[in-house]
Amino acid sequence: MEHSSTTLTMQSRTFRCVLIVSLTGFLSGFDSIVISGINLSVRQLWHTSDWFHGTFIVSIALWGAVAGALIGGYPTERWGRKPTLLLTGALFMLASLGTALSVSPYMFSVFRFIGGLAAGIGAISAPTYIAEISDAKDRGKLGILFQFSLVGGILLAYISNYMLAGIAGSGDWRFMAGATGVIALFYTLLALGIPESPRWLMRAETTLEQTAKLQNAGLFSGKYSKILVITLLMVFFNQFSGISFVLLYGPQILKQAGLGVSQSLLGGVSIGMVNLLATGVGMYFIDRVGRRQLMFAGSIGYILSLSMMALGFYAGWSAWFVLSFMLVFICSHAIGQGAVIWVFIAEIFPTRVRAFGQAWGSGMLNVFAGLITLLGTVLINQYSTWIIFAGFASLMVLQLMFVALLMPETKGISLEAIEDQFS
């Protein structure tokens, strides 16, 4: 009886730590999507061109996330998981304050970049921490809490944008930008109370700096080639599904389909709600049916929904038809790629290179996301929307083949057993 009570206490403590650390995902989601409400306001304020706007206003945070992913493995390994998570919160607070007080597009871009830097570092330290403190049987649903929090942040960003629209006239975007800092302060205070990852503490007893250098060199030594290729394909398909394009330009796409400004913002809220609910479905099934089955379901949903959106724009059907299949697309992503990606990447890399492997996956994901977002404004203005969605649908056929032929299953397997399987 005493043993059972101790186990429950440990599980409760683990869940509490995972819940707090997952708020880094919430911050990343909120900070990345809040730009969808700021986007048009700052363009009208500073009269930016298509290329400047796409590069320095909308996608700059994603390039910051690339930089964060490139450097994030070092503090995660050398300083520890917890100090790096605290650094993430501090950077989010700085970025939010600076963005809200910006007086030029250049100042705005610098602080948006810092926000992306925080997201990139957090996307390494948080999933790594969660994977290392979780039991094998619960690792999937605990790991997906990061993604669940991320889509929760996306939903709240859409709601926040809708509620703050018009509160200060042409300056309401400053309130939208500043909201991230309030959440970041709350997260940082909570994160002060979590313990360090026990796996990192065990390894920290060795000479940490020397170990980190060996790990960094070893990741690309050839030993982990298969894992690196699988990770690269996973993140490529994640972004070339068009998910960042839809999330960041959703209201603008719906306006093109025929909805008014207010209806488009509400459409964004519906996207966020479906994203959150479907992620909950993915959380329920990820440790029951496995990672590959969710990816199969998501791939089929991608192909169907993207094809129907392309057809809707091509035939000039109603905006509500487009919105309906946009929600199917979001649902497919949340159940498939959205539910699986951060859990899967944190699982397949061995402990000694996990942070650097997470950095590789996160970095490449953000490179692809940055490219999609950078080109988003140009694509919308120069190509028929149906062509864009038809292209995404074609690529998802290739993702279906990737899942069938290359993706391994990791459900219910310990991290050490997964490492033996790949070695």
DRENPA-991508 format. One record per atom (N, C-alpha, C, O): z, y, x. Coordinates in pm, whole numbers, plus 50000, padded with zeros to 5 digits. Example, Ala and Ser with C-alpha at 12.3 -4.5 7.8 and 13.67 -1.06 7.14 Angstrom:
// DRENPA-991508
507804943151319/507804955051230/507804967051320/508464966851424/507084977551285/507144989451367/507875000351290/508045011451341/
//
This chain:
// DRENPA-991508
500004988050085/500005000050000/500005012550088/499305022250061/500815012050195/500895023450286/499565025250358/499115036550380/498925013850395/497625014550464/496575020750374/495775028850418/496585016950245/495635022450148/495825037450132/494855044950122/497085041650128/497385055850114/496915063650235/496385074750222/497105057850355/496665064450477/495145065850480/494605076150521/494455055150435/492985055450432/492485066250339/491555073550372/493095067250221/492695077550125/492925091550180/492115100550160/494045093150251/494345106250311/493295109850415/492835121250421/492915099950499/491905102350601/490555105650538/489855114550585/490205098350431/488945100950362/488935114850301/487925121950306/490075118750244/490185132050184/490045142950290/489385153050268/490685140650406/490595150450515/489165151550567/488665162450596/488505139850579/487105139750624/486215147250527/485375155350568/486395144650397/485585151450296/485795166450299/484845174150286/487035170550317/487335185050323/486635191350442/486055202150429/486665184850558/486005190250677/484495190950657/483865200950692/483925180350600/482485180050575/482095191150479/481075197850496/482915193150376/482625203450276/482605217350341/481725225450312/483565219850428/483605232950496/482405234750589/481745245150586/482145224750670/481035225550766/479695226750694/478765233150744/479595220650576/478355221250499/478025235350453/476875238350418/479015244150453/478765257950413/477815265050510/477245275450476/477635259550630/476615265250719/475235263650655/474385272350668/475035252350585/473795250550511/473655260650399/472565265850374/474775263250330/474775273150222/474335286850276/473515293650216/474915290650390/474555303450452/473095303850493/472415313950474/472605292850549/471195292250591/470265293650472/469285301150476/470575286450364/469745287250245/469765301050182/468725306450145/470945306650171/471085319950110/470355330450194/469605338550141/470595330250326/470035340550413/468515339650422/467845349950436/467975327550416/466525326150427/465795330250300/464725336150306/466385327250184/465685329650057/465975343450001/465225348149915/467035350050045/467325363349992/466155372950019/466015383049950/465335369850119/464175378250152/463155378350038/462355387650028/463165368049953/462195367749842/462425379249745/461485383749678/463665384249735/463945395649649/463805408949722/463595419349660/463915408549855/463835420549938/462395423749976/462005435249994/461615413149986/460245413250036/459415425349993/458985433150077/459185427049862/458305437549812/458935451449826/458235461349846/460275452149814/460955465149823/460795471449960/460465483249971/461015463450066/460905469150200/459455471650238/459165480350320/458555463950179/457135466550208/456715480050150/455995487650215/457165482950031/456865495849970/457575507250044/457045518350054/458785504450095/459535514650167/458885518350300/458785530150334/458445508150376/457945510450511/456425508850524/455875510850633/455735505350415/454275504550412/453725495650524/452845499750600/454255483550534/453845474350639/452525467350605/452205465550488/451775463550709/450505456450689/450775441650660/451905436950675/449735434350618/449885420050589/450435412450709/451385404650695/449835414550827/450245407050945/451645411050992/452455402451025/451925423950994/453255428451035/454305423350938/455365418450979/454015424350809/454975420050707/455235405050717/456385400650713/454175397250730/454345382850740/455095378650864/455905369350861/454825385850976/455435382051104/456855387251119/457755379551153/457075400151094/458345406551129/459305408651013/460485411351035/458825407550891/459725409250777/460085395850715/461265392750697/459065387850682/459325375350609/459645363750703/460645356850683/458815361550804/458975349350885/459855351051008/460135341151076/460295363251040/461035365451163/462325357251169/462745353051277/462965355051054/464195347051053/463915332651094/464735326251158/462735327651057/462385313951094/462105312951244/462405302751305/461535323451302/461365323251448/462715324451517/462905319051626/463635331451455/464995331551507/465625317751501/466355313651591/465315310551394/465835296851380/465245287651486/465915278551534/463985289951523/463385282351633/464165284751761/464515275351832/464445297551791/465215300951911/466615294851903/467135289752003/467235295451785/468555289551767/468555274651791/469495269251850/467495267951745/467395253551766/467185250251913/467715240251963/466425258651984/466155256152125/467415257352211/467585249952307/468275266752176/469485268952257/470725262352198/471735260952266/470655258352071/471845253752000/472445240852052/473635238352033/471625232552118/472155220052171/473155222352282/474065214252300/472995233052358/473885235752473/475305239252432/476245232852479/475505249352344/476895251852304/477495240352226/478695237652235/476655233352148/477165221952070/477695211152162/478715204852131/477015208752275/477455198552370/478525203652465/479485196552494/478375215852513/479265220452620/480555226552567/481625223852621/480455234652463/481645240952407/482335232152304/483545233252284/481575223552239/482095215352131/481465219151998/480875229851984/481615210051899/481005212551767/481705224151696/481035232851639/483025224351698/483765234651624/483525248851675/483215257651594/483635251651805/483355265351851/481945269951816/481735281751786/480985260751820/479605264451786/479475267651638/478725276551601/480195260451554/480185263351410/480805277051383/480345284351294/481855280651458/482455293951443/481495304951490/481425315651431/480765302051597/479765311551645/478695313951537/478235325151519/478325303451468/477325304651360/477795314551254/477025323051210/479055313351212/479585322451111/479595336851158/479265345951082/479965338951284/480015352551339/478615358851344/478445370651314/477615350851382/476255355951389/475715359451250/475005369351235/476045351351150/475625354351014/476225367550965/475545375450900/477485369850998/478125382450957/477435394451023/477155404550957/477165393351152/476505404151225/475105406751167/474725418251145/474355396051143/472995397451092/472975404050954/472125412450927/473895400050868/473935405450733/474245420350732/473585428050662/475235424250811/475615438350818/474475446850873/474155457450820/473865442050982/472785449551043/471565450850955/470925461350950/471225440050883/470075440350793/470305450350680/469425458150646/471485449950623/471795458750509/471765473450548/471455482050465/472075476450674/472135490350719/470865494950791/470825505850847/469825486750789/468605489650864/467925502450816/467875505350697/467415510050914/466725522650882/465265522150922/464545531950905/464815510850975/463405509251012/463035494451004/463925485951006/461735491350993/461345477150989/461685469851117/461865457651116/461765477151230/462075470751358/463555466751365/463875455751410/464435475551319/465855472251313/466075460651216/466835451451244/465415461251102/465495450551002/465105437151064/465785427051044/464005437251140/463495424951199/464465419151302/464645406951308/465075427851383/466015423151485/467185415751422/467575404951468/467765421351316/468925415051255/468545402951170/469325393651156/467335403151113/466855390951046/466675379651148/466945368051118/466225383151268/466075373351375/467435367351411/467545355251430/468465375751419/469815370851450/470305361351341/470955351351371/469995364551215/470345355551106/469665342051121/470265331651097/468395342351162/467685329851188/468285322251304/468355309951302/468715329651407/469375323451522/470605315651477/470845304451521/471395321751388/472585315051334/472205302451257/472855292151271/471145303251177/470705291651098/470245280351189/470525268651163/469515283851298/469035273651390/470165266551462/470125254351478/471155274051506/472305268051575/473115259551477/473555248551511/473315264751355/474075257351255/473405244451213/474085234651180/472065244351213/471335232351173/471465221151276/471115209651248/471955224451395/472225214251496/473695210051491/474005198151483/474575219751498/476005216651509/476575210351382/477395201251390/476135215051263/476725209851139/476345195351110/477235187151090/475035191751106/474705177551082/475245168251189/475625156851160/475295173051314/475855164851422/477335162151396/477785150751408/478075172351362/479515170951333/479725161351215/480575152551221/478955163251108/479125155150988/478825140551016/479575131750973/477725137751089/477375123851121/478465117251204/478725105251187/479095124651293/480065118851385/481425116351324/482165107951375/481785123251216/483115120751156/483025112151031/484055109250969/481805107850992/481635100250868/481555085350893/481055080950996/482065077350798/481895062850802/480455059250767/479775066650697/479995047650817/478605043550796/478265042450647/477165046050606/479205037250566/478915034950425/478795047950345/478175048150239/479395058650395/479375071450324/478555082150396/478485093550350/477945078450509/477305088450593/476145095550523/475915107450544/475435088250439/474305094250368/474735105150272/474215116350277/475695101950184/476095111850084/476895123250144/476855134450093/477625120550254/478325131550321/477345140250398/477465152550401/476365133850460/475355141350534/474515150150443/474115161150481/474245145250323/473415152950230/474165164950173/473545173750112/475485165450192/476225177350149/475725189950220/475785200850165/475225188250343/474635199650414/473415204850338/473265216850316/472545195550297/471355199450221/471725204450082/471125213850031/472735198150020/473185202449888/473705216849894/473425224949806/474455219750000/474945233350017/473795242950045/473815254349999/472795238350121/471655246750152/470915250750024/470585262450006/470665241049936/469945244449812/470865252249717/470385259849633/472185250249729/473105258549654/473015273049698/473085282249616/472845274949829/472655288449881/471345294549834/471275306549805/470315286349826/469025290949775/469155295549630/468665306149592/469825287249549/470015290749408/470805303649394/470415312549317/471905304849468/472725316949457/471955329349504/472145340249452/471085327449604/470275338749652/469335343549541/469185355549521/468715334149470/467835337949359/468635345149250/468195355349197/469805339649217/470645345849113/471125359549159/471105369149082/471555360349286/472025373049342/470925383549337/471175395049298/469715379649376/468595389149373/468325394049230/468085405949208/468385384749136/468115388448997/469175397948943/468875407748874/470445394948976/471535403148923/471625416848991/472025426648929/471255417349120/471355429949193/470125438749179/470135450449217/469055433049122/467825440849105/468105452749013/468555451048900/467845464849063/468025476948983/469395483148992/469645493548932/470315476749066/471695481949071/471765495149148/472625503549120/470855496949243/470875509449321/469465515049338/469155521549437/468645512449241/467285517549246/466505511549362/466465499349379/465895520249443/465085515449555/465945509649669/465405503549761/467265511549662/468145506549767/468865493749732/469775489749804/468485487249620/469205475149580/469045463749681/469875454749686/467965464149760/467755453549859/468865453249964/469135442850024/469505464749987/470595465150086/471795456950039/472455450450121/472075457149910/473155448949855/472795434149864/473635425749893/471505431049837/471055417149849/471255412149991/471745401050013/470855420450090/470975416450231/472435415250274/472765406450354/473305423850223/474705423950265/475545412750206/476635409950255/475035406350101/475825395850035/476095384150128/477135377550115/475175381350221/475375370050313/476645371650395/477335361850421/476955383950436/478115386350521/479435382850455/480355378250522/479535384950325/480765381650252/480995366650256/482115361950281/479925359050232/480015344350234/480335339450376/481125330150394/479725345750476/479935341650615/481385343750658/481925335650733/482005354550613/483405357150645/484295346350586/485195341250653/484045342650460/484805332250392/484675318950466/485655311850487/483445315650505/483185303050577/483925302750711/484555292850745/483845313550786/484435314050920/485945312150914/486515305150998/486585318250817/488035316650801/488395302050771/489375296850824/487595295450686/487845281350656/487595272450778/488345263050802/486535275450854/486165267150968/487205267451080/487255258251162/488035277851083/489105278351183/490065266551169/490715262751266/490155260851049/491135250251024/490635236051042/491405226751020/489365234051081/488855220351096/489125215151237/489195223151331/489285201951254/489465196351388/488125194751459/487075195551396/488155192351589/486935189651665/486455175451636/487255166951596/485175172751654/484625159251636/485265149551735/485275152251856/485815138251687/486465128751779/485485122651880/485865119751993/484245120651839/483255115151933/482995124952047/482855120852163/482935137852015/482725147752122/483955148252213/483795149452335/485155147452158/486375147852238/486435136052335/486885137452449/485995124352289/485985112652377/485035114752495/485365111152608/483885120552467/482915122952574/483325134652661/482945135352778/484095143852606/484505155652682/485475152052794/485735160252882/486005139852793/486905135652899/486145133453030/486735133553137/484825131453020/483995130453140/483615144453185/484015154253122/482855145553289/482395158653336/481315163553242/480175158953249/481665172653154/480805176453041/479515183253087/478445180153035/479605192253183/478405199653224/477375190153283/476185190953251/477815181053369/476905171553429/476305162453322/475115159553326/477115158153228/476645149553120/475585156553037/474555150653004/475825169253004/474865176752922/473515177852992/472475176552929/473535180153127/472285181153200/471525167953198/470305167853183/472245157153213/471615144053210/471025141053072/469945135353060/471765145052970/471285142752834/470005150452808/469055145252750/469985163052851/468835171452824/467605165952894/466505165852837/467775161353019/466665155553091/466245142253030/465055139053025/467235134552984/466935121152934/466195120852803/465525110952774/466305131352722/465685131252590/464175129152598/463595122352514/463545135152698/462095134252712/461665125252828/460565126652882/462545116052865/462255107252978/461305095952942/460815088953031/461055094052816/460205083052771/460975072352695/460405064752618/462265071952717/463105061852652/463175063952502/463305054352426/463095076652459/463255079952318/461935084352253/461945091552153/460815080152311/459505084752263/459285081652116/458795090152041/459635069552074/459415065651935/460225074351840/459715078751737/461495076951875/462345085251790/461785099551784/461785105751677/461315104651897/460775118251900/459525119551814/459345129551745/458655109451819/457435109751739/457765108951590/457185116251510/458675100051553/459075098851412/459675111951362/459375116351252/460525117951445/461135130751408/460085141651392/460135149451297/459155142351486/458095152451480/457285151051351/457015161051284/456885138851317/456105136651195/456925139951071/456405145450974/458215136551075/459095139350962/459155154350933/459005158550818/459375162351036/459525176751015/458175183350986/458115193250913/457095177851043/455755183251013/455455181850863/455065191550798/455655169950811/455365167650669/456335175450580/455975179650471/457555177250627/458525184950550/457985198950520/458065203650406/457445205550621/456985219250602/455565220250548/455245229550474/454705210750584/453335211350535/453185204950398/452085202250351/454345202450334/454335199950189/454165213250115/453755213550000/454495224250185/454425237550124/455765242350071/455805251949995/456865235750109/458155239150050/458585253350086/459045260749998/458445257450212/458825271150248/457915281350182/458355292150141/456645278050170/455675286750104/456095289249959/456055300649913/456485278649889/456875279949748/458205287249735/458355295849647/459175283949820/460505290149808/460475305049842/461115313049774/459735308649946/459735322649989/458775331349908/459025343249888/457685325349864/456685333149791/456615329349643/455695333349572/457615321449596/457605316749458/457405327649354/456495326649272/458235338349356/458045349049257/456665355449265/456075358849162/456135357149387/454815363149403/453715353949350/452755358549289/453865340749373/452905331049322/452905331049169/451845330449106/454105331749111/454205331748965/453635344548905/453095344448795/453755355648978/453115368048932/451615366448931/450945371248839/451065359949033/449625357449036/449185348448921/448065349548871/450085339448882/449765330348772/449825337148636/449305331948538/450465349048630/450455356748506/451805360748452/451875366848346/452905357548524/454225361548476/454535375948518/454025380848618/455395382648439/455855396048474/456875395448585/457285384548627/457295407348635/458235407948747/459565401248712/460065393048789/460135404548598/461415398848556/461295383848534/462175376148573/460185379648470/459965365348446/459795357848577/460245346448591/459145364248675/458955357848805/460275355548875/460505345048935/461175365648869/462505364048930/463305353248860/464025345548925/463185352448727/463855341748654/463245328148689/463945318048694/461935328048712/461285315748758/461875311248890/462045299348914/462185321048978/462845317649104/464215311549081/464595302149151/464965316648985/466275310948951/466115296548903/466905287948940/465105293948820/464875280248771/464515270948885/464915259248885/463765275948983/463445268049102/464745264149174/464925252649213/465625273849192/466895271249260/467765261349184/468405252749246/467795262249052/468625253148971/468105238848980/468885229448999/466785237248965/466195223848974/466415218049113/466705206149127/466285226349215/466505222049352/467915216449370/468105205949432/468905223449317/470295219249330/470565206249254/471175197049308/470105205549129/470355193749047/469675181449105/470265170649110/468425183049150/467695171649206/468295167149338/468255155249370/468865176449415/469555172749538/470785164249506/471115155049580/471455167449396/472575159249351/472125145049318/472845135449346/470945143649259/470385130349231/470135123049363/470455111149376/469555130149461/469335124149591/470625119849657/470665109349721/471675127849642/472985124549698/473525111449638/474135103349707/473285109649508/473775097649440/473055085149491/473675074649507/471755086249517/470945074349549/470795071549698/470415060349734/471075081149786/470705079349927/471425067549993/470845060950079/472675064749955/473395053350010/473275040949922/473815030449955/472555042149810/472345030849720/470975024549740/470875012449761/469925032449733/468575026949748/468025028949889/467075022149927/468595038149966/468155040250103/467275052350122/466815058650026/467045055350250/466275067350285/464785065650254/464155074750201/464225053950287/462775051850268/462375052250121/461325057750088/463185046450033/462825046349892/462795060549834/461935063749752/463735068949877/463705082849832/462465090049885/461885098349815/462075086950008/460875093150064/459615088449992/458685096349973/459565075949952/458435070849873/458325078549741/457255083449705/459455079549671/459465086649542/459065101249560/458275106549481/459605107749663/459285121749686/457815123849720/457215133549676/457235114649798/455835115849837/454905115149717/453975123049705/455175105849628/454355104449507/454495116849419/453515121749364/455725121749407/455945133949329/455245145949389/454705154249316/455255146949523/454535157649592/453055157749553/452505167949511/452435146049568/450985144949545/450635148949402/449675156349380/451405143949306/451155147049165/451335161949137/450445168249080/452475167549177/452785181449141/451875191449212/451415201049149/451605189349339/450725198549412/449305198149357/448635208449348/448855186149321/447505184749263/447425192049130/446415198549101/448465190949049/448455197548919/448555212848932/447945220048853/449315217649032/449355232149055/447995237249099/447545247849055/447335229749186/445985233549228/445035233949109/444235243249095/445115223749023/444255223148905/444545234648809/443625240548752/445835237848792/446225248748704/445655262148748/445155269848665/445725264848879/445165277448930/443625277248924/443005287348893/443035265648954/441575264648953/441005266748813/439995273648795/441665260848714/441175261648576/441655274148503/441205277048392/442585281548565/443115293548501/444035290648385/444105298448289/444755279348393/445685275948286/446915284948293/447075292748386/447785283648193/448895293148178/449875292448295/449995282348363/450575303648314/451595304248419/452705294248395/453315289448491/452975291048269/454035281448238/453655267348282/454525259448319/452355264148277/451885251248330/452145250648481/452645240648532/451795261448550/452015262048695/453505261048727/453895253548817/454335268548654/455785268148678/456345254248654/457205249648729/455865247448549/456365233948518/456135224448635/457045217048673/454925224648691/454655215448802/455225220548934/455425212749027/455495233548943/456215238649058/457635232949057/458185229849163/458235231748940/459575225848929/459545210848959/460495205549017/458465204048920/458305189848955/458205188549108/458785179449167/457475197849169/457345197949315/458715199749382/459055192449475/459495209349333/460825211849388/461715199549372/462455195749463/461625193249256/462405181149229/462015170049327/462875163149381/460705168349349/460215158049441/460715160549582/461095151149653/460705173049623/461195176449756/462695173649768/463155167749866/463455177849669/464915176549675/465345162049680/466305158649749/464655153349606/465005139149603/464515132049730/465165122749778/463385136449783/462795129949899/463165136650030/464255134450083/462255144850082/462465151250213/463775159050220/464525158050317/464055166950115/465245175250118/466525167250131/467445171250202/466585155850063/467785147550067/467915139850198/469025137450245/466785136150255/466795126450365/466805132950503/467465127750594/466095144050522/465735148350657/466915150650750/466915145450862/467945158250708/469025161350800/469905149150825/470425147350935/470085140650722/470835128150740/470095119150839/470705114050933/468815117350817/468005108050896/467915112251042/468105103851131/467645125051069/467495129451208/468825128251283/468835124551401/469925131351217/471235130151282/471585115551311/472375112751401/471015106251234/471325092051251/470545085451364/471095077351438/469275088851380/468415080651466/468545083851614/468115075751697/469115095351650/469315098351791/470665092851838/471645094251765/470735086751957/472015081852011/473005093252033/472605104752048/474285089952036/475345099952050/475155108552174/475375120652170/474735102352285/474645109852412/473515120252412/473515129252497/472555119252319/471495129452311/471365135052170/470365141452138/472365132652084/472225136351943/472025151451924/471145155651849/472825159451991/472705173951972/471345178952018/470745187551954/470865173552132/469555177852182/468425172352095/467405178952075/468615160252043/467625154751949/467585162751820/466515165351765/468765166651773/468845175151654/468165188551681/467515194251593/468335193551804/467695206151842/466175204751841/465465213751795/465675193751891/464225191151890/463695190851747/462705197551715/464355183151661/463895182051522/463985195351449/463035199551382/465125202051463/465315214751394/464365225351448/463825233351372/464175225351579/463295235251640/461855233651593/461215243551557/461355221451593/459985219151550/459825221851400/458795227051357/460835218451320/460785221551178/460635236451156/459835240951073/461405244251231/461335258651214/460075264751271/459625275251224/459475258451373/458165262751420/457135261351308/456375270551280/457135249651244/456185247351135/456485256551016/455575261950954/457775258150986/458155267250876/457725281450907/457245288650820/457905285551034/457505298951074/456015301051060/455565311651016/455225290951098/453775292051086/453345293350940/452505301650905/453945284850856/453605285350713/453975298850653/453205304750577/455165303750687/455645316350630/454885328250687/454555337650614/454595327850818/453825338450881/452465340150816/452015351350791/451825328850788/450475329250731/450485330850579/449435332550517/451685330050518/451775330150372/451135342250308/450315340950217/451495354150356/450945366450299/449425366950316/448705371050225/448945362650434/447505362650460/446795352550371/445735355550314/447365340550358/446735330250275/446635334650129/445595332850066/447725340450077/447735344749937/446675355349910/446045355549804/446495364150007/445575375349987/444125372250021/443225379549980/443875361350095/442505358550139/441905345850080/440685344250085/442715336950025/442185324349972/442645322449828/443705327349787/441835315349751/442235311849616/443475302849624/443555293949709/444425305249536/445695297949543/445495282849525/446235274949583/444495278949446/444275264549423/443895257449552/444235245749570/443195264349643/442805258149770/444045255249855/444135244849920/444985264549853/446205262949932/446975250549885/447405242349966/447155249149753/447925237849701/447165224649715/447785214249734/445855225049705/445055212849725/445205207949870/445265195949895/445265217349965/445465213550104/446815206950127/446905196950197/447855212750069/449185206650080/449205192550018/449805183350075/448545190849904/448515177749837/447845167249925/448305155849931/446775171049995/446065161750082/446965156950196/446955145150232/447735166050252/448635162450362/449745152950316/450235144850394/450135153950189/451195145250139/450735130850121/451565121750115/449445128750113/448915115050116/449215108850253/449575097150263/449075116950357/449395112350492/450895109550507/451285100250578/451735117650441/453175114950448/453495101450385/454325093950437/452845098350275/453065085350211/452745074050307/453465063950311/451685075450384/451315065350484/452345064750596/452665053850645/452875076150637/453915076650740/455155068850696/455705061150774/455585070950573/456775064050522/456525048950518/457405041050554/455335044950474/455025030750460/454915023650596/455295012050608/454405030550696/454055023850822/455035026350937/455165017851025/455725037950940/456495041551059/457985043851036/458785041651127/458365048250918/459755052450899/460705040550883/460495032250794/461735039450968/462715028550954/463765031850848/463935043450809/464475021650803/465605023750712/466895023850792/467075015850883/467805033050758/469075034350831/470285033150739/471415035050783/470055029950613/471145029150514/472195018850555/471865007350585/473475023050555/474585013950575/474725008350715/475504999050736/473985013650813/474025008650950/474835018451035/474655030651023/475705013351119/476515022251203/475625029551303/474525024951334/476095040851352/475315048451449/475055040351575/473975041351635/476025032351615/475855024051735/474815013151714/474035010151804/474785007251593/473794996951562/472385002851553/471414996551595/472265014951500/470965021751495/470475024251638/469285022651667/471395028351724/471015030751865/470505017851930/469515018252003/471175006551905/470734993651959/469364989851904/468534984351976/469134992751776/467864989451712/466694996751779/465644990751802/466875009451811/465795017151871/465645014052020/464545014852074/466755010552087/466655007652230/466034993852253/465874989652368/
//
